[in-house]
Amino acid sequence: MKNNVKFTSKLRYWFDQTMAAGTGALIGWLGIISLVIIMVFGAIIALTGLTQADGESLTFSEAMWASLMRTLDAGTMGGDTGWVFRFVMLLVTLAGIFVVSTLIGILSSGIENKLDELRKGRSQVLEEEHTIILNWSPSIFDVIAELVIANESRRNPRIVVMADLDKVEMEDEIAAKIDDLKNTKVICRSGDPTDLTDLAIVNPNASRSIVILSPDATDPDSSVIKTILAITQNPHRRTEKYRIAAEIRDVHNAELGAIVGGDETQLVLADDLISRIVVHSSRQPGLSAVYTELLDFDGSEIYTIPAEPLSGRYYGQGCLAFETSTLIGLVTVDGKVELNPAKDRKILAEERLVVIAEDDDAIEVKGLQGTIDTSMFNAARSNVIQPERTLLLGWNRRAPLIATELSRFVAPGSVLTIVADTPDLAGKTAGIRLASDNLTLDIRNANSSSRAEIRALDPLSYDHILVLGYNEDLDPQPADTRTLVTLLHLRQVAEEAGRRSSVVSEMIDVRNRELAEVSKADDFVVSNKLVSLMLAQAAENEFMSRIFGSLLDEEGAELYLRPASNYVQPGATVDFYQLTLAGLMRGETVIGYRQRGVTVDERRLGGVKINPFKSQKVTFSEGDQVVVLASNG
C-alpha cells in the first residue's frame, strides 16, 4: 500500500538528510543561501536603479559585487549615502552577519570534531616497512626499546602500536617509560586487533614485521590466536608472507596457534621460555647473562646469513673463518636448525649460517691466518653429572613447568623441594608430570618468605635455589615485595655463614630488578623482560624461535659454562682462535667466556663476554669459565 506523504514532508525529510551529512553539507547550504542573497539584492539594486546619493546607477554584476562585499564585511556600508540605498544594504549586511557567524561556528565545530577524531587514533596509517605491535601489556616498553636499538641502522624506521586504549594515553605512557627513541618514530592507533576493519588502519600489508603481545584479559591466548587469524586469513591480505611474532602463555594453545599462523608466525611460549631459562640458569650460575646478551640488541645477537661464502667447507673450518663473528650452527634447506653440528659436517650453498655478531653488517668471512699453537691445551675431561638438590620458594603457574624441565637434566637421585603457602598446594603439585624418574618432589606447605622457615630449611645445603612470585594469588607489586623479602633473608643467611648463594629469582615487574640486585645473587630472571626480548628478536629474525627452541631443548645442543681449565692451562694467555679450536676438538662450539674477577661491567653481565674478536688474547685464571654449545652435560 502506497503512503500518501505530503510534498512538504518529503521536502523537509530531504532537507534533514542533507543537513545531517556533516560539515561539508552545512557549508554547501550556507554557500547557496549566500548566493541567493547576493543575487536577489543585486537584482533589486540593478532593476530599481538604486544608487548612492552622489553615485551612478549600477549594473547587475556591479550590484552583486557590492552585495558580496557587504555580506562579508559589515564595515563596508559605513561609507554608503542615500537612505534608501543604506536601508537595502543594511538588510544585505544583516543577512551577511547571519551567514558569516554561522559559517564560523560550523568551521569551528568541524575542526574540533576532526581533532577529536585524530585524538581517537582512527586515521589510516600510510607507512611502509614499519613494525606493528598489537595489544598492550607491560612488555610493550621493552619490546619498543629493543626495536629502537635494532632500528638505529635503518632509515626512517617506524613502529605502529594498536590497542583498545586511548591514543593519547598510549603516547604519553610510551614517552614517560622510554627516554630516547633515537631515530624511530612511534605511531599509536586505537582499535581492536581482532577486527578486520580496525586492523586495516595499521596497514599490515605494507609492514616489515608484526608483534602480537598477550593482552591483560581473561583468556589472552584466544585473543592472540584470533588476531593471527585476522591477519593471515584476511581476504585482502598481501600475497607474500608476513613475519609475525606472537606471545602465547599456555603451551597447550601452541598447537592451535601454529596451525593458524603456519610458517608466517613464530610463537613465543612465554611460560615455557621462562621456565626453561630459570632451570638452565639455576643449574649454571651466570647463564642468564648469556641468554640476556643473545636476546637483546645491545651487544651481540644471533643472525642468519646465506651459506654461499662457506659452501663446500666443513663446519669446523667455518668456525675459524670469522674474526669478528661466531658461527654456532646451520639452518638446513627444509628450515631445520642444527646447532653445534659435527665439525666434519659439510656446509651446503643452499643452507644458512647461524652467526653471533654485533650487527649483520659486521659479519665478514676473514678467517685464520697461519697455524694455531695447541701446546697450552688441556686434555679433555669428562663431565660427570651428580645428583642435585634444588630448593624452590614460592609458587605460580610456571612452577609445574620448572619441575618438569628440571627432571629432564638432573641425575638419578636428585630432589626438588617446593616450599609455598599458596592455597591447595597439594592439589596443584599433584598435577605435575615429571619427564623422568631422576627427580623426586618434596612438597612443604609453609611461609616461603618467613625468616624462621627459611633458616629451618638450611638453604645453603641446596645446590640451587629458585624464588618464584605469587603472581596468581597477589597483584604484581605485593608479589614482587614477597620475592624481595625472601631474597634479603637468603642473603642474610649466606652472609652470616660467610658463603655465597646461587639464587635465581623471578620478578614480575621489570622495574623491581634493580631492587632485587641488592641481594647480590648470581642470577636474576625477569619474566616480562626476557619474553619482550624474544618477541623483538623474533620480529627481526624469522628463525629466532626455532634457534632458541633448539638451545633450550634437552635433545639438541645447549649452553654450558665449563671451567676454563678444561680447555687451557690456568694462567695461559691465548687468543680466541685457540680457544675455538680447543672446543672443536671436544665436539663443542665456543661462543665466549666468563671471568670471575671482573669488577667493571657496565652491562651487568657478571664478567660474561660473548663473541669476542678471535684475535683478542685472554689470560684465564682459576674460576674462569668458557661458554660453549655442547650436546651433553
C-alpha positions as CSV (number, residue, x, y, z in Angstrom):
1,M,0.0,0.0,0.0
2,K,1.4,3.4,-1.0
3,N,1.7,6.1,1.7
4,N,0.2,9.5,0.9
5,V,3.0,11.7,2.0
6,K,2.8,15.4,1.5
7,F,5.3,17.1,-0.7
8,T,6.3,19.5,2.1
9,S,7.0,16.4,4.3
10,K,9.2,14.9,1.6
11,L,11.0,18.3,1.1
12,R,11.6,18.6,4.9
13,Y,12.9,14.9,5.0
14,W,15.2,15.6,2.1
15,F,16.5,18.8,3.8
16,D,17.0,17.0,7.1
17,Q,19.0,14.3,5.3
18,T,21.3,16.8,3.7
19,M,21.8,18.7,6.9
20,A,22.8,15.5,8.7
21,A,25.5,14.8,6.1
22,G,28.2,16.7,8.0
23,T,30.2,19.9,7.9
24,G,30.6,19.9,4.1
25,A,26.8,19.8,3.6
26,L,26.3,22.7,6.0
27,I,28.9,24.8,4.3
28,G,27.3,24.0,1.0
29,W,23.9,25.2,2.2
30,L,25.4,28.4,3.5
31,G,27.0,29.0,0.1
32,I,23.7,28.5,-1.6
33,I,22.0,30.9,0.9
34,S,24.8,33.5,0.4
35,L,24.5,33.2,-3.4
36,V,20.7,33.7,-3.3
37,I,21.0,36.8,-1.0
38,I,23.6,38.3,-3.3
39,M,21.6,37.7,-6.5
40,V,18.3,38.9,-5.0
41,F,19.7,42.1,-3.7
42,G,21.8,42.6,-6.8
43,A,18.7,42.3,-8.9
44,I,16.8,44.7,-6.7
45,I,19.5,47.3,-7.0
46,A,20.0,46.9,-10.7
47,L,16.2,46.9,-11.6
48,T,15.2,49.8,-9.4
49,G,18.3,51.9,-10.2
50,L,19.1,52.5,-6.6
51,T,22.4,54.4,-6.1
52,Q,24.2,56.3,-3.5
53,A,23.4,60.0,-3.2
54,D,26.2,61.1,-5.5
55,G,26.7,57.9,-7.5
56,E,25.7,56.4,-10.8
57,S,23.3,53.5,-11.3
58,L,24.9,50.0,-11.0
59,T,24.8,47.1,-13.5
60,F,23.6,43.7,-12.2
61,S,27.2,42.4,-11.9
62,E,28.4,45.5,-10.1
63,A,25.3,45.4,-7.8
64,M,26.1,41.7,-7.0
65,W,29.7,42.6,-6.1
66,A,28.6,45.4,-3.8
67,S,26.2,43.0,-2.1
68,L,29.0,40.4,-1.7
69,M,31.3,43.0,-0.1
70,R,28.7,44.0,2.4
71,T,27.8,40.3,3.1
72,L,31.4,39.5,4.0
73,D,32.3,42.8,5.8
74,A,29.8,44.8,7.8
75,G,32.1,47.8,7.8
76,T,31.8,48.3,4.1
77,M,28.4,50.0,4.3
78,G,29.9,52.7,6.6
79,G,30.6,54.9,3.5
80,D,27.1,54.4,1.9
81,T,25.0,57.5,1.2
82,G,21.3,57.8,0.4
83,W,18.8,56.5,2.9
84,V,17.0,54.1,0.6
85,F,20.4,52.6,-0.6
86,R,21.6,52.5,3.0
87,F,18.4,50.6,4.1
88,V,18.8,48.0,1.3
89,M,22.5,47.5,2.1
90,L,21.7,47.2,5.8
91,L,19.4,44.2,5.0
92,V,22.3,42.7,2.9
93,T,24.7,43.3,5.8
94,L,22.4,41.7,8.4
95,A,22.0,38.7,6.2
96,G,25.7,38.5,5.8
97,I,26.3,38.7,9.5
98,F,24.0,35.7,9.9
99,V,25.8,33.7,7.2
100,V,29.3,34.5,8.3
101,S,28.7,33.8,12.0
102,T,27.0,30.5,11.1
103,L,29.9,29.7,8.9
104,I,32.5,30.4,11.6
105,G,30.5,28.2,14.0
106,I,30.3,25.3,11.6
107,L,34.0,25.5,10.7
108,S,35.0,25.7,14.4
109,S,32.8,22.7,15.2
110,G,34.1,20.8,12.2
111,I,37.8,21.4,13.1
112,E,37.1,20.4,16.7
113,N,35.4,17.2,15.6
114,K,38.3,16.4,13.3
115,L,40.8,17.0,16.1
116,D,38.8,14.7,18.3
117,E,38.8,12.0,15.6
118,L,42.6,12.4,15.3
119,R,42.9,12.0,19.1
120,K,41.0,8.8,18.9
121,G,43.6,7.4,16.6
122,R,41.3,6.2,13.9
123,S,43.1,7.6,10.8
124,Q,44.7,5.3,8.2
125,V,48.5,4.6,8.6
126,L,50.3,5.1,5.3
127,E,53.7,3.9,6.4
128,E,55.7,1.2,4.7
129,E,58.2,-1.3,6.0
130,H,57.1,-0.5,9.6
131,T,56.9,-2.8,12.6
132,I,53.4,-3.2,14.0
133,I,52.8,-4.0,17.7
134,L,49.3,-5.3,18.5
135,N,47.7,-5.3,22.1
136,W,49.0,-3.6,25.2
137,S,50.9,-5.1,28.1
138,P,53.8,-4.2,30.4
139,S,56.1,-5.9,27.9
140,I,55.4,-3.3,25.3
141,F,58.0,-0.9,26.6
142,D,60.8,-3.4,26.5
143,V,59.8,-4.5,23.0
144,I,59.8,-0.9,21.7
145,A,63.1,-0.2,23.5
146,E,64.8,-3.2,21.8
147,L,63.3,-2.4,18.4
148,V,64.6,1.2,18.7
149,I,68.1,-0.2,19.2
150,A,67.6,-2.6,16.2
151,N,66.4,0.3,14.0
152,E,69.4,2.5,14.5
153,S,71.0,1.3,11.3
154,R,67.7,1.7,9.3
155,R,66.4,4.8,7.6
156,N,63.2,6.5,8.9
157,P,62.1,3.4,10.9
158,R,58.5,3.4,12.2
159,I,56.7,1.4,14.9
160,V,52.9,1.4,14.8
161,V,51.1,0.4,18.0
162,M,47.4,-0.6,18.0
163,A,45.5,-1.4,21.2
164,D,42.0,-0.9,22.6
165,L,43.1,2.1,24.6
166,D,43.1,5.9,24.2
167,K,45.7,7.0,21.6
168,V,46.9,10.0,23.7
169,E,47.2,7.9,26.8
170,M,49.4,5.3,24.9
171,E,51.6,8.0,23.5
172,D,52.0,9.7,26.9
173,E,52.9,6.4,28.7
174,I,55.4,5.4,26.0
175,A,57.1,8.9,26.2
176,A,57.3,8.5,30.0
177,K,58.7,5.0,30.0
178,I,61.1,5.2,27.1
179,D,63.6,8.1,27.4
180,D,65.2,8.1,23.9
181,L,63.5,6.8,20.8
182,K,66.6,7.7,18.7
183,N,65.7,7.7,15.0
184,T,62.5,5.7,15.5
185,K,59.0,7.3,15.4
186,V,56.2,5.6,17.3
187,I,52.7,6.0,16.0
188,C,49.7,4.9,18.1
189,R,46.2,3.9,16.9
190,S,43.1,2.9,18.9
191,G,41.3,-0.2,17.8
192,D,40.6,-3.9,18.2
193,P,43.3,-6.0,16.6
194,T,40.9,-8.9,16.1
195,D,38.6,-6.7,14.0
196,L,39.4,-6.7,10.3
197,T,38.3,-3.1,9.8
198,D,40.4,-1.8,12.7
199,L,43.3,-4.0,11.6
200,A,43.3,-2.3,8.2
201,I,44.1,1.0,9.9
202,V,47.7,0.0,10.7
203,N,48.3,-1.2,7.1
204,P,49.6,-4.7,7.8
205,N,50.1,-5.4,4.1
206,A,53.0,-2.9,3.9
207,S,54.5,-3.9,7.2
208,R,58.0,-5.3,7.8
209,S,57.0,-7.4,10.8
210,I,54.2,-7.8,13.3
211,V,54.4,-8.4,17.1
212,I,51.3,-9.6,18.9
213,L,51.5,-9.2,22.7
214,S,49.5,-11.2,25.1
215,P,46.9,-8.8,26.5
216,D,45.7,-8.4,30.0
217,A,42.5,-10.4,29.5
218,T,40.6,-13.4,30.9
219,D,41.7,-15.6,28.0
220,P,44.7,-13.8,26.4
221,D,45.7,-16.7,24.2
222,S,42.3,-16.8,22.4
223,S,42.7,-13.1,21.6
224,V,46.2,-13.6,20.2
225,I,45.2,-16.6,18.1
226,K,42.2,-14.7,16.8
227,T,44.5,-11.8,15.9
228,I,46.8,-14.1,14.0
229,L,43.7,-15.5,12.1
230,A,42.6,-11.9,11.3
231,I,46.0,-11.2,9.7
232,T,46.7,-14.4,7.9
233,Q,43.1,-15.2,6.7
234,N,42.2,-11.6,5.7
235,P,40.5,-11.7,2.3
236,H,42.5,-8.5,1.4
237,R,45.9,-9.8,2.7
238,R,49.1,-9.5,0.6
239,T,50.4,-12.4,-1.4
240,E,53.9,-12.5,0.2
241,K,54.4,-14.0,3.7
242,Y,54.0,-12.0,6.8
243,R,56.7,-12.1,9.6
244,I,54.7,-12.4,12.8
245,A,55.9,-12.9,16.3
246,A,53.2,-13.8,18.8
247,E,53.2,-14.3,22.5
248,I,51.3,-17.4,23.8
249,R,51.1,-18.0,27.6
250,D,49.8,-21.6,27.8
251,V,51.9,-24.2,25.9
252,H,48.7,-26.2,25.3
253,N,47.5,-23.5,22.9
254,A,50.7,-23.6,20.9
255,E,49.4,-26.3,18.5
256,L,46.3,-24.2,17.6
257,G,48.5,-21.1,17.2
258,A,50.9,-23.0,14.9
259,I,48.0,-24.2,12.7
260,V,46.5,-20.8,12.4
261,G,49.8,-19.0,11.8
262,G,51.6,-21.6,9.7
263,D,55.1,-20.7,8.6
264,E,54.3,-17.0,8.8
265,T,54.2,-17.0,12.6
266,Q,56.8,-17.6,15.3
267,L,55.2,-18.4,18.6
268,V,57.0,-17.3,21.8
269,L,55.7,-19.5,24.6
270,A,56.1,-17.2,27.5
271,D,55.7,-19.6,30.4
272,D,57.7,-22.3,28.7
273,L,60.5,-20.0,27.7
274,I,60.8,-18.5,31.2
275,S,60.6,-21.9,32.9
276,R,63.4,-23.4,30.8
277,I,65.7,-20.4,31.3
278,V,65.0,-20.5,35.0
279,V,66.0,-24.2,35.1
280,H,69.1,-23.7,33.0
281,S,70.2,-20.6,34.9
282,S,69.7,-22.2,38.3
283,R,71.9,-25.1,37.4
284,Q,74.7,-22.9,35.9
285,P,75.1,-19.5,37.7
286,G,75.9,-16.8,35.1
287,L,74.0,-18.5,32.3
288,S,71.1,-16.0,32.5
289,A,73.6,-13.2,31.5
290,V,74.4,-15.3,28.4
291,Y,70.8,-15.6,27.4
292,T,70.3,-11.8,28.0
293,E,73.2,-11.0,25.8
294,L,72.0,-13.2,23.0
295,L,68.4,-11.9,23.2
296,D,68.9,-8.1,23.5
297,F,70.1,-5.9,20.7
298,D,72.6,-4.0,22.8
299,G,75.8,-6.1,22.2
300,S,75.9,-9.3,20.2
301,E,72.9,-11.1,18.9
302,I,72.0,-14.0,16.6
303,Y,71.7,-13.6,12.8
304,T,71.2,-16.0,9.9
305,I,73.0,-15.3,6.6
306,P,73.4,-17.2,3.3
307,A,76.0,-20.0,3.4
308,E,77.5,-19.4,0.0
309,P,80.8,-17.9,1.3
310,L,81.5,-21.2,3.1
311,S,79.9,-23.6,0.6
312,G,81.8,-26.9,0.5
313,R,83.8,-26.3,3.7
314,Y,83.4,-28.2,6.9
315,Y,81.6,-26.7,10.0
316,G,84.9,-26.8,11.9
317,Q,86.6,-24.8,9.2
318,G,83.7,-22.3,9.2
319,C,84.1,-21.7,13.0
320,L,87.6,-20.5,12.2
321,A,86.6,-18.4,9.2
322,F,85.2,-15.4,11.1
323,E,87.3,-12.8,13.0
324,T,84.5,-10.6,14.5
325,S,81.7,-13.1,14.5
326,T,81.0,-16.6,15.9
327,L,79.4,-19.4,13.8
328,I,77.2,-21.6,16.0
329,G,75.1,-23.7,13.6
330,L,73.2,-24.1,10.3
331,V,69.7,-23.8,9.0
332,T,69.1,-26.6,6.6
333,V,67.2,-26.3,3.3
334,D,64.0,-27.6,4.9
335,G,64.3,-25.0,7.7
336,K,65.6,-27.2,10.5
337,V,68.1,-25.6,12.9
338,E,71.2,-27.6,13.7
339,L,73.3,-26.0,16.4
340,N,76.9,-27.3,17.1
341,P,76.8,-29.9,14.3
342,A,79.8,-32.2,13.9
343,K,83.0,-30.4,12.9
344,D,83.2,-32.5,9.7
345,R,79.7,-31.6,8.7
346,K,79.9,-30.2,5.2
347,I,78.1,-26.8,4.6
348,L,75.8,-26.6,1.6
349,A,75.3,-23.5,-0.5
350,E,71.5,-23.6,-0.1
351,E,71.7,-23.5,3.7
352,R,72.0,-20.6,6.0
353,L,74.6,-19.9,8.7
354,V,73.6,-19.1,12.3
355,V,76.0,-16.5,13.5
356,I,76.5,-14.4,16.6
357,A,77.6,-10.8,15.7
358,E,77.3,-7.3,16.9
359,D,75.5,-6.3,13.8
360,D,74.7,-8.0,10.5
361,D,76.9,-5.5,8.7
362,A,79.9,-6.7,10.8
363,I,79.7,-10.3,9.6
364,E,82.7,-10.9,7.3
365,V,84.4,-14.1,6.3
366,K,88.0,-13.3,7.1
367,G,89.5,-16.4,8.6
368,L,92.5,-17.6,10.4
369,Q,95.9,-16.6,9.1
370,G,98.7,-19.1,9.9
371,T,98.5,-22.0,12.4
372,I,97.3,-22.5,15.9
373,D,99.6,-23.3,18.8
374,T,98.0,-26.2,20.7
375,S,100.7,-26.6,23.3
376,M,98.7,-24.9,26.0
377,F,95.6,-27.1,25.5
378,N,94.5,-29.3,28.3
379,A,93.3,-32.8,27.8
380,A,89.5,-33.2,27.6
381,R,87.8,-34.1,30.8
382,S,84.6,-35.9,31.2
383,N,81.7,-34.1,32.8
384,V,80.1,-36.4,35.4
385,I,76.6,-35.4,36.5
386,Q,75.9,-35.7,40.2
387,P,72.6,-35.8,42.0
388,E,71.3,-32.3,42.8
389,R,69.2,-30.8,45.5
390,T,67.1,-27.8,44.4
391,L,65.0,-25.5,46.6
392,L,62.0,-23.7,45.1
393,L,60.5,-21.0,47.3
394,G,57.1,-19.6,46.1
395,W,54.5,-20.7,43.6
396,N,52.9,-19.6,40.4
397,R,51.7,-21.3,37.2
398,R,55.3,-21.8,36.0
399,A,56.3,-24.0,38.9
400,P,55.0,-27.3,37.4
401,L,56.8,-26.4,34.1
402,I,60.0,-25.8,36.0
403,A,59.7,-29.1,37.8
404,T,59.1,-30.9,34.5
405,E,62.0,-29.2,32.8
406,L,64.4,-29.8,35.7
407,S,63.6,-33.5,35.6
408,R,64.9,-33.7,32.1
409,F,68.5,-32.8,33.0
410,V,69.3,-34.0,36.6
411,A,71.0,-37.2,37.5
412,P,69.1,-40.0,39.3
413,G,68.6,-39.3,43.0
414,S,68.0,-35.6,42.6
415,V,65.4,-33.8,44.8
416,L,63.3,-30.7,44.2
417,T,61.9,-29.2,47.5
418,I,58.9,-26.9,46.9
419,V,58.0,-24.6,49.8
420,A,55.0,-22.3,49.4
421,D,51.9,-21.2,51.2
422,T,49.6,-20.9,48.2
423,P,46.0,-22.3,48.6
424,D,45.6,-26.0,47.8
425,L,49.3,-26.6,47.2
426,A,48.9,-30.4,47.5
427,G,46.3,-30.4,44.7
428,K,48.4,-28.2,42.5
429,T,51.6,-30.2,42.9
430,A,49.6,-33.5,42.3
431,G,49.2,-32.4,38.7
432,I,52.9,-32.2,38.0
433,R,54.1,-34.7,35.3
434,L,57.8,-35.2,35.5
435,A,59.8,-36.1,32.4
436,S,61.9,-38.7,34.2
437,D,62.2,-40.7,37.4
438,N,65.5,-38.9,38.2
439,L,63.8,-36.2,40.2
440,T,61.8,-36.6,43.4
441,L,59.4,-33.9,44.7
442,D,59.4,-32.8,48.4
443,I,56.4,-30.7,49.0
444,R,56.2,-28.5,52.1
445,N,53.3,-26.1,52.9
446,A,55.0,-23.2,54.7
447,N,55.6,-19.5,54.5
448,S,58.3,-19.2,51.9
449,S,59.2,-15.6,52.9
450,S,59.4,-16.2,56.7
451,R,62.9,-15.8,58.1
452,A,62.4,-18.6,60.6
453,E,61.1,-21.0,57.9
454,I,64.0,-20.2,55.6
455,R,66.6,-20.8,58.3
456,A,64.9,-24.1,59.2
457,L,65.3,-25.2,55.6
458,D,69.1,-24.7,55.7
459,P,69.1,-23.2,52.2
460,L,72.9,-23.2,51.8
461,S,72.8,-27.0,51.9
462,Y,71.0,-27.0,48.5
463,D,72.9,-26.9,45.2
464,H,70.4,-24.4,43.6
465,I,67.7,-22.0,44.9
466,L,64.8,-20.7,42.9
467,V,62.4,-18.0,44.1
468,L,59.1,-17.5,42.3
469,G,56.5,-14.8,42.8
470,Y,52.9,-15.4,43.9
471,N,51.5,-13.6,40.9
472,E,48.4,-15.7,40.8
473,D,47.4,-15.0,44.4
474,L,48.7,-11.4,44.6
475,D,49.0,-8.3,42.5
476,P,52.4,-7.7,40.8
477,Q,53.8,-5.3,43.4
478,P,52.9,-7.3,46.5
479,A,54.1,-10.4,44.8
480,D,57.5,-8.8,44.0
481,T,57.7,-7.5,47.5
482,R,57.4,-11.0,48.9
483,T,60.1,-12.1,46.5
484,L,62.4,-9.3,47.6
485,V,61.9,-10.2,51.2
486,T,62.8,-13.8,50.5
487,L,65.9,-12.7,48.7
488,L,67.0,-10.5,51.6
489,H,66.6,-13.3,54.1
490,L,68.6,-15.7,51.8
491,R,71.3,-13.0,51.6
492,Q,71.4,-12.6,55.3
493,V,71.8,-16.4,55.9
494,A,74.6,-16.5,53.3
495,E,76.5,-13.6,54.9
496,E,76.2,-15.0,58.4
497,A,77.7,-18.2,57.1
498,G,80.4,-16.4,55.1
499,R,79.3,-18.1,51.9
500,R,77.9,-17.2,48.5
501,S,74.5,-18.4,47.5
502,S,73.4,-19.1,43.9
503,V,69.8,-17.8,43.5
504,V,67.6,-17.4,40.5
505,S,64.6,-15.2,41.2
506,E,61.7,-14.2,39.1
507,M,60.5,-10.6,39.1
508,I,57.0,-9.9,37.7
509,D,57.6,-6.2,37.2
510,V,60.9,-5.4,35.4
511,R,61.2,-2.2,37.4
512,N,61.9,-4.2,40.5
513,R,65.0,-5.8,39.0
514,E,67.3,-3.1,40.4
515,L,65.9,-3.6,43.8
516,A,66.4,-7.3,43.6
517,E,70.1,-6.9,42.8
518,V,70.6,-5.7,46.4
519,S,70.5,-9.4,47.3
520,K,73.8,-9.9,45.3
521,A,72.6,-13.3,44.0
522,D,74.3,-14.6,40.9
523,D,71.3,-14.6,38.6
524,F,68.0,-12.9,38.2
525,V,65.4,-13.8,35.6
526,V,62.8,-11.1,34.8
527,S,60.0,-12.8,33.0
528,N,58.5,-9.9,31.1
529,K,61.9,-8.7,30.1
530,L,63.0,-12.0,28.6
531,V,59.7,-12.5,26.8
532,S,59.9,-9.0,25.4
533,L,63.5,-9.6,24.2
534,M,62.4,-12.8,22.5
535,L,59.5,-11.1,20.7
536,A,61.7,-8.3,19.5
537,Q,64.3,-10.7,18.2
538,A,61.6,-12.9,16.5
539,A,60.3,-9.8,14.8
540,E,63.7,-9.2,13.2
541,N,64.8,-12.8,12.6
542,E,62.4,-15.4,11.2
543,F,64.4,-18.3,12.6
544,M,64.8,-17.0,16.1
545,S,62.0,-19.1,17.7
546,R,63.5,-22.3,16.3
547,I,67.0,-21.3,17.3
548,F,66.1,-20.7,20.9
549,G,63.8,-23.7,20.9
550,S,66.9,-25.8,19.9
551,L,69.0,-24.1,22.5
552,L,66.6,-24.9,25.3
553,D,65.8,-28.4,24.1
554,E,67.5,-31.2,26.0
555,E,67.8,-33.2,22.8
556,G,69.8,-30.6,21.0
557,A,72.9,-28.5,21.7
558,E,72.7,-26.5,24.9
559,L,74.7,-23.7,26.5
560,Y,77.1,-24.6,29.2
561,L,79.6,-22.7,31.4
562,R,82.6,-25.0,31.7
563,P,85.8,-24.4,33.7
564,A,88.4,-22.7,31.5
565,S,91.0,-25.2,32.9
566,N,89.2,-27.9,30.9
567,Y,90.5,-26.3,27.8
568,V,93.7,-24.4,28.5
569,Q,96.3,-24.3,31.3
570,P,95.5,-21.9,34.1
571,G,97.5,-18.7,33.7
572,A,97.9,-19.3,30.0
573,T,97.3,-16.4,27.6
574,V,95.5,-17.5,24.4
575,D,93.5,-15.9,21.6
576,F,90.0,-16.9,20.8
577,Y,91.1,-18.8,17.7
578,Q,93.0,-21.2,20.0
579,L,90.0,-21.5,22.3
580,T,87.7,-22.1,19.4
581,L,89.9,-25.0,18.2
582,A,90.1,-26.4,21.7
583,G,86.3,-26.6,21.8
584,L,86.1,-28.1,18.3
585,M,88.5,-30.9,19.4
586,R,85.9,-31.8,22.1
587,G,82.9,-31.5,19.8
588,E,81.9,-28.2,21.2
589,T,81.3,-24.7,19.8
590,V,82.9,-22.0,22.0
591,I,81.0,-18.7,22.0
592,G,82.5,-16.7,24.9
593,Y,83.9,-16.8,28.4
594,R,83.2,-15.6,31.9
595,Q,85.9,-14.0,34.1
596,R,85.2,-14.1,37.8
597,G,87.5,-11.2,38.7
598,V,85.8,-8.5,36.5
599,T,84.9,-5.5,38.7
600,V,83.9,-3.1,35.9
601,D,80.9,-4.4,34.0
602,E,78.8,-1.6,32.5
603,R,76.1,-4.1,31.2
604,R,75.9,-6.0,34.5
605,L,76.7,-9.4,32.8
606,G,78.8,-10.7,35.7
607,G,82.0,-10.8,33.6
608,V,80.4,-12.6,30.7
609,K,81.8,-11.8,27.3
610,I,80.1,-13.3,24.2
611,N,81.5,-13.2,20.7
612,P,85.0,-11.7,21.4
613,F,87.2,-10.9,18.5
614,K,89.1,-14.1,17.7
615,S,92.5,-12.3,17.6
616,Q,91.8,-11.0,21.2
617,K,94.1,-12.5,23.8
618,V,92.7,-13.6,27.2
619,T,94.5,-14.8,30.3
620,F,92.4,-17.3,32.2
621,S,92.7,-17.8,35.9
622,E,91.2,-20.4,38.3
623,G,87.4,-20.0,38.5
624,D,87.1,-18.5,35.0
625,Q,84.7,-20.3,32.7
626,V,84.2,-20.9,28.9
627,V,80.7,-20.5,27.4
628,V,80.1,-23.4,24.9
629,L,77.4,-25.1,22.9
630,A,77.6,-28.8,23.6
631,S,75.3,-31.8,23.0
632,N,75.6,-33.2,26.5
633,G,76.2,-32.1,30.1
